[in-house]
Amino acid sequence: MGGADSALGRLRARWKGLVIRPIVLIVVLVVLWLSVHGRQLDSIEARSLNRHEITTELMDHIKLSLASTVLTIAIAVPLGILLNRRGARFIKPIGLGLGNIGQAVPSIGLIVLLALWIGDGFRTALIALVVYSTLPVLRNTIVGLESVDPTLIEAARGMGMSRRAVLGRIELPLAVPVILAGIRTALVLTVASAVLATFIGAGGLGGGLVVGLGQNRPILSVTFGVMVAALALLADWLGLIAEEVLRPRGM
């Protein structure tokens, strides 16, 4: 009973934390809106803080972040599974090394280099963000699969299960929590780094930040900075929800 009560207490504590975060974010955004709404704006501030401009930049930012995350998952998870297979483990250090190089390069430098090579626009920003956020998902996929107890795999193979069945019914379900943690990290990195897409004409919330810094309008810098931070925290919260919902029972 004591173990069950402690597990239930931990579960309640986790869900309480998940409920509190969006409430805090809503309060912060309401306070931000009230502070901006009650302020006399000049022409530059009014042009950047109107509803249409904010909605356009926000939707561009979300679209870029979601597309980047989907592509990152589609590339990194299968690649992590492949590198963990017995016949391909010799190239694992190469895959991780390339991922480390992608993340070691500063995001602004990576975006600028790709823009010089490919050109400006949404596609270039998307490629840069995928390269930058692939490593956490790739690394966690490999670590999650490696952490599965080998005796479970051997027992399943002894029962006549194929390698594919073992992967789909035992290895991947047990590795899900670690893989989801990597995806959550990549999502937050993507949302934060997508601010830089504005420098190559790909839109996003970085536009308001650039105008605020370039035109010496602190209200713009603060407003769009808080919005980016809130969006990153919201992405992290959604990742936590996914971890709780998709976590195999008993883990």
Helices and strands as residue ranges (DSSP letters): H 2-37, H 43-48, H 51-84, G 86-91, H 92-104, H 107-118, H 122-146, H 150-158, H 163-166, I 167-171, H 172-193, G 194-200, H 206-214, H 218-246
